[in-house]
Amino acid sequence: MNRAPTNQDLVFIEDLRIQTVIGVFDWEREITQTVSLDLQMAFDIRDAAASDEIVDTLDYKSVSKRLIQFVEESEFQLVEALAEHCARIVLDEFPVDWLRLKLSKPGAVRGSSAVGVIIERGTSL
């Protein structure tokens, strides 16, 4: 598994809740459910810190809006497939070389607050 690049800053998005069709059961295919995304994205923030300009940073609002749009329109059966596609979008469309993505499905298992997957993708710098 890839590890967070050393000496690399992390930009994060926490508990991004999105409604989508997700699940393997027939009843799940007829409703929307909430999924929650937590992302840590490797990005050197020094230029943004020096300039105080949004053009020099990783715009987490743009990342969030893109993921919301994709997830709302998707209809995956497995959280694994949805997580992999979300990671690919971030790596392909934004200046991110590495990320850790946690995708949770709250309330999916009785007695737990959430279940899901945590994946790491990209290159170690």
CYANA upper distance limits for C-alpha pairs under 8 A (distance plus 0.5 A):
  1 MET  CA    120 GLU  CA      7.37
  2 ASN  CA    120 GLU  CA      6.55
  2 ASN  CA    121 ARG  CA      6.98
  2 ASN  CA    122 GLY  CA      7.58
  2 ASN  CA    123 THR  CA      7.36
  2 ASN  CA    124 SER  CA      7.05
  3 ARG  CA    120 GLU  CA      7.86
  3 ARG  CA    124 SER  CA      6.85
  4 ALA  CA      8 GLN  CA      8.12
  4 ALA  CA     42 ALA  CA      7.86
  4 ALA  CA     98 TRP  CA      7.53
  4 ALA  CA     99 LEU  CA      8.10
  4 ALA  CA    124 SER  CA      6.88
  5 PRO  CA     42 ALA  CA      7.80
  5 PRO  CA     98 TRP  CA      8.09
  5 PRO  CA    123 THR  CA      8.32
  5 PRO  CA    124 SER  CA      5.20
  5 PRO  CA    125 LEU  CA      5.51
  6 THR  CA    124 SER  CA      8.32
  6 THR  CA    125 LEU  CA      7.50
  8 GLN  CA     42 ALA  CA      6.59
  8 GLN  CA     43 PHE  CA      7.08
  8 GLN  CA     44 ASP  CA      6.58
  9 ASP  CA     42 ALA  CA      6.19
  9 ASP  CA     43 PHE  CA      5.95
  9 ASP  CA     44 ASP  CA      5.82
  9 ASP  CA     45 ILE  CA      6.95
 10 LEU  CA     40 GLN  CA      6.29
 10 LEU  CA     41 MET  CA      5.70
 10 LEU  CA     42 ALA  CA      5.15
 10 LEU  CA     43 PHE  CA      6.29
 10 LEU  CA     44 ASP  CA      8.18
 11 VAL  CA     40 GLN  CA      6.22
 11 VAL  CA     41 MET  CA      5.66
 11 VAL  CA     42 ALA  CA      6.97
 11 VAL  CA     43 PHE  CA      6.99
 11 VAL  CA     58 LEU  CA      7.96
 11 VAL  CA     60 TYR  CA      8.14
 12 PHE  CA     38 ASP  CA      7.83
 12 PHE  CA     39 LEU  CA      5.82
 12 PHE  CA     40 GLN  CA      4.92
 12 PHE  CA     41 MET  CA      6.64
 12 PHE  CA     60 TYR  CA      8.17
 13 ILE  CA     37 LEU  CA      8.14
 13 ILE  CA     38 ASP  CA      6.03
 13 ILE  CA     39 LEU  CA      5.59
 13 ILE  CA     40 GLN  CA      7.22
 13 ILE  CA     60 TYR  CA      7.55
 13 ILE  CA     64 SER  CA      8.23
 14 GLU  CA     37 LEU  CA      7.10
 14 GLU  CA     38 ASP  CA      4.93
 14 GLU  CA     39 LEU  CA      6.94
 15 ASP  CA     36 SER  CA      5.78
 15 ASP  CA     37 LEU  CA      5.86
 15 ASP  CA     38 ASP  CA      5.88
 16 LEU  CA     36 SER  CA      5.74
 16 LEU  CA     37 LEU  CA      5.44
 16 LEU  CA     38 ASP  CA      7.07
 16 LEU  CA     64 SER  CA      8.06
 17 ARG  CA     34 THR  CA      6.78
 17 ARG  CA     35 VAL  CA      6.17
 17 ARG  CA     36 SER  CA      4.94
 17 ARG  CA     37 LEU  CA      7.06
 18 ILE  CA     34 THR  CA      5.95
 18 ILE  CA     35 VAL  CA      5.95
 18 ILE  CA     36 SER  CA      6.88
 18 ILE  CA     68 ILE  CA      6.75
 18 ILE  CA     71 VAL  CA      7.44
 18 ILE  CA     72 GLU  CA      7.15
 19 GLN  CA     32 THR  CA      6.22
 19 GLN  CA     33 GLN  CA      5.80
 19 GLN  CA     34 THR  CA      5.04
 19 GLN  CA     35 VAL  CA      6.92
 19 GLN  CA     71 VAL  CA      8.04
 19 GLN  CA     72 GLU  CA      6.35
 20 THR  CA     32 THR  CA      5.26
 20 THR  CA     33 GLN  CA      5.95
 20 THR  CA     34 THR  CA      6.89
 20 THR  CA     35 VAL  CA      7.76
 20 THR  CA     71 VAL  CA      6.66
 20 THR  CA     72 GLU  CA      5.39
 20 THR  CA     73 GLU  CA      7.58
 20 THR  CA     74 SER  CA      7.12
 20 THR  CA     75 GLU  CA      7.30
 21 VAL  CA     28 GLU  CA      7.39
 21 VAL  CA     29 ARG  CA      6.55
 21 VAL  CA     30 GLU  CA      8.01
 21 VAL  CA     31 ILE  CA      6.70
 21 VAL  CA     32 THR  CA      5.07
 21 VAL  CA     33 GLN  CA      6.62
 21 VAL  CA     72 GLU  CA      8.25
 21 VAL  CA     74 SER  CA      7.28
 21 VAL  CA     75 GLU  CA      5.32
 21 VAL  CA     76 PHE  CA      7.25
 21 VAL  CA     77 GLN  CA      8.49
 22 ILE  CA     28 GLU  CA      6.94
 22 ILE  CA     29 ARG  CA      7.29
 22 ILE  CA     32 THR  CA      7.62
 22 ILE  CA     33 GLN  CA      7.21
 22 ILE  CA     75 GLU  CA      6.31
 22 ILE  CA     76 PHE  CA      5.71
 22 ILE  CA     77 GLN  CA      5.66
 22 ILE  CA     78 LEU  CA      7.26
 22 ILE  CA     79 VAL  CA      7.87
 23 GLY  CA     28 GLU  CA      5.85
 23 GLY  CA     29 ARG  CA      7.11
 23 GLY  CA     76 PHE  CA      7.33
 23 GLY  CA     77 GLN  CA      4.81
 23 GLY  CA     78 LEU  CA      6.50
 23 GLY  CA     79 VAL  CA      8.36
 24 VAL  CA     28 GLU  CA      7.16
 24 VAL  CA     29 ARG  CA      7.79
 24 VAL  CA     77 GLN  CA      5.49
 24 VAL  CA     78 LEU  CA      7.61
 25 PHE  CA     29 ARG  CA      7.17
 26 ASP  CA     30 GLU  CA      7.45
 27 TRP  CA     31 ILE  CA      7.45
 28 GLU  CA     32 THR  CA      7.83
 28 GLU  CA     33 GLN  CA      8.43
 29 ARG  CA     75 GLU  CA      8.39
 34 THR  CA    105 LYS  CA      7.07
 34 THR  CA    106 PRO  CA      7.35
 35 VAL  CA    103 LEU  CA      7.32
 35 VAL  CA    104 SER  CA      6.11
 35 VAL  CA    105 LYS  CA      5.28
 35 VAL  CA    106 PRO  CA      7.11
 36 SER  CA    102 LYS  CA      8.44
 36 SER  CA    103 LEU  CA      6.20
 36 SER  CA    104 SER  CA      5.53
 36 SER  CA    105 LYS  CA      6.96
 36 SER  CA    106 PRO  CA      7.99
 37 LEU  CA    101 LEU  CA      7.45
 37 LEU  CA    102 LYS  CA      6.17
 37 LEU  CA    103 LEU  CA      5.27
 37 LEU  CA    104 SER  CA      7.00
 38 ASP  CA    101 LEU  CA      6.24
 38 ASP  CA    102 LYS  CA      5.49
 38 ASP  CA    103 LEU  CA      7.12
 39 LEU  CA     99 LEU  CA      7.36
 39 LEU  CA    100 ARG  CA      6.21
 39 LEU  CA    101 LEU  CA      5.09
 39 LEU  CA    102 LYS  CA      6.91
 40 GLN  CA     99 LEU  CA      5.99
 40 GLN  CA    100 ARG  CA      5.63
 40 GLN  CA    101 LEU  CA      7.06
 41 MET  CA     96 VAL  CA      6.78
 41 MET  CA     97 ASP  CA      8.34
 41 MET  CA     98 TRP  CA      6.52
 41 MET  CA     99 LEU  CA      4.91
 41 MET  CA    100 ARG  CA      7.11
 42 ALA  CA     96 VAL  CA      6.43
 42 ALA  CA     97 ASP  CA      6.88
 42 ALA  CA     98 TRP  CA      5.89
 42 ALA  CA     99 LEU  CA      6.63
 43 PHE  CA     58 LEU  CA      7.47
 43 PHE  CA     95 PRO  CA      7.98
 43 PHE  CA     96 VAL  CA      6.61
 43 PHE  CA     97 ASP  CA      8.18
 45 ILE  CA     49 ALA  CA      6.56
 45 ILE  CA     56 ASP  CA      8.41
 45 ILE  CA     57 THR  CA      6.76
 46 ARG  CA     50 ALA  CA      6.65
 47 ASP  CA     51 SER  CA      6.62
 47 ASP  CA     56 ASP  CA      6.42
 47 ASP  CA     57 THR  CA      7.87
 48 ALA  CA     52 ASP  CA      5.76
 48 ALA  CA     53 GLU  CA      6.34
 48 ALA  CA     54 ILE  CA      7.35
 48 ALA  CA     55 VAL  CA      8.23
 48 ALA  CA     56 ASP  CA      5.18
 48 ALA  CA     57 THR  CA      5.67
 51 SER  CA     56 ASP  CA      7.87
 52 ASP  CA     56 ASP  CA      8.38
 53 GLU  CA     57 THR  CA      7.87
 54 ILE  CA     58 LEU  CA      8.25
 54 ILE  CA     59 ASP  CA      7.43
 55 VAL  CA     59 ASP  CA      8.45
 58 LEU  CA     94 PHE  CA      8.12
 58 LEU  CA     95 PRO  CA      7.56
 59 ASP  CA     63 VAL  CA      7.02
 60 TYR  CA     64 SER  CA      6.49
 61 LYS  CA     65 LYS  CA      6.58
 62 SER  CA     66 ARG  CA      6.61
 63 VAL  CA     67 LEU  CA      6.75
 63 VAL  CA     90 VAL  CA      7.49
 63 VAL  CA     94 PHE  CA      8.07
 64 SER  CA     68 ILE  CA      6.53
 65 LYS  CA     69 GLN  CA      6.65
 66 ARG  CA     70 PHE  CA      6.77
 67 LEU  CA     71 VAL  CA      6.43
 67 LEU  CA     86 CYS  CA      7.16
 67 LEU  CA     89 ILE  CA      8.34
 68 ILE  CA     72 GLU  CA      6.41
 69 GLN  CA     73 GLU  CA      6.89
 70 PHE  CA     74 SER  CA      6.68
 70 PHE  CA     86 CYS  CA      8.45
 71 VAL  CA     82 LEU  CA      8.23
 71 VAL  CA     86 CYS  CA      8.46
 76 PHE  CA     81 ALA  CA      7.27
 76 PHE  CA     82 LEU  CA      6.70
 77 GLN  CA     81 ALA  CA      8.15
 78 LEU  CA     82 LEU  CA      7.10
 79 VAL  CA     83 ALA  CA      6.46
 79 VAL  CA    103 LEU  CA      7.46
 79 VAL  CA    104 SER  CA      8.35
 79 VAL  CA    105 LYS  CA      8.25
 79 VAL  CA    116 GLY  CA      6.94
 79 VAL  CA    117 VAL  CA      7.59
 80 GLU  CA     84 GLU  CA      6.72
 80 GLU  CA    116 GLY  CA      8.34
 80 GLU  CA    117 VAL  CA      7.09
 81 ALA  CA     85 HIS  CA      6.80
 82 LEU  CA     86 CYS  CA      6.69
 83 ALA  CA     87 ALA  CA      6.67
 83 ALA  CA    101 LEU  CA      7.70
 83 ALA  CA    102 LYS  CA      8.13
 83 ALA  CA    103 LEU  CA      6.61
 83 ALA  CA    117 VAL  CA      8.07
 83 ALA  CA    119 ILE  CA      8.10
 84 GLU  CA     88 ARG  CA      6.75
 84 GLU  CA    119 ILE  CA      8.37
 85 HIS  CA     89 ILE  CA      6.81
 86 CYS  CA     90 VAL  CA      6.98
 87 ALA  CA     91 LEU  CA      6.74
 87 ALA  CA     99 LEU  CA      7.89
 87 ALA  CA    101 LEU  CA      7.39
 87 ALA  CA    121 ARG  CA      7.55
 88 ARG  CA     92 ASP  CA      6.37
 89 ILE  CA     93 GLU  CA      6.26
 89 ILE  CA     94 PHE  CA      8.41
 90 VAL  CA     94 PHE  CA      6.01
 90 VAL  CA     96 VAL  CA      7.48
 91 LEU  CA     95 PRO  CA      7.62
 91 LEU  CA     96 VAL  CA      5.99
 91 LEU  CA     97 ASP  CA      6.87
 91 LEU  CA     98 TRP  CA      7.77
 91 LEU  CA     99 LEU  CA      8.35
 91 LEU  CA    122 GLY  CA      7.81
 97 ASP  CA    122 GLY  CA      5.87
 97 ASP  CA    123 THR  CA      6.39
 97 ASP  CA    124 SER  CA      8.23
 98 TRP  CA    120 GLU  CA      7.81
 98 TRP  CA    121 ARG  CA      6.16
 98 TRP  CA    122 GLY  CA      4.58
 98 TRP  CA    123 THR  CA      6.09
 98 TRP  CA    124 SER  CA      7.32
 99 LEU  CA    120 GLU  CA      6.09
 99 LEU  CA    121 ARG  CA      6.05
 99 LEU  CA    122 GLY  CA      6.93
100 ARG  CA    118 ILE  CA      7.44
100 ARG  CA    119 ILE  CA      6.14
100 ARG  CA    120 GLU  CA      4.83
100 ARG  CA    121 ARG  CA      7.14
101 LEU  CA    118 ILE  CA      6.06
101 LEU  CA    119 ILE  CA      5.85
101 LEU  CA    120 GLU  CA      6.86
102 LYS  CA    116 GLY  CA      7.80
102 LYS  CA    117 VAL  CA      6.23
102 LYS  CA    118 ILE  CA      4.72
102 LYS  CA    119 ILE  CA      6.99
103 LEU  CA    116 GLY  CA      5.99
103 LEU  CA    117 VAL  CA      6.00
103 LEU  CA    118 ILE  CA      6.94
104 SER  CA    114 ALA  CA      6.34
104 SER  CA    115 VAL  CA      5.89
104 SER  CA    116 GLY  CA      4.85
104 SER  CA    117 VAL  CA      7.19
105 LYS  CA    114 ALA  CA      5.84
105 LYS  CA    115 VAL  CA      5.88
105 LYS  CA    116 GLY  CA      6.30
106 PRO  CA    113 SER  CA      6.19
106 PRO  CA    114 ALA  CA      4.42
106 PRO  CA    115 VAL  CA      6.95
107 GLY  CA    112 SER  CA      7.16
107 GLY  CA    113 SER  CA      6.18
107 GLY  CA    114 ALA  CA      5.89
107 GLY  CA    115 VAL  CA      8.19
108 ALA  CA    112 SER  CA      8.29
108 ALA  CA    114 ALA  CA      6.78
108 ALA  CA    115 VAL  CA      6.98
109 VAL  CA    113 SER  CA      8.28
109 VAL  CA    114 ALA  CA      7.48
109 VAL  CA    115 VAL  CA      7.50
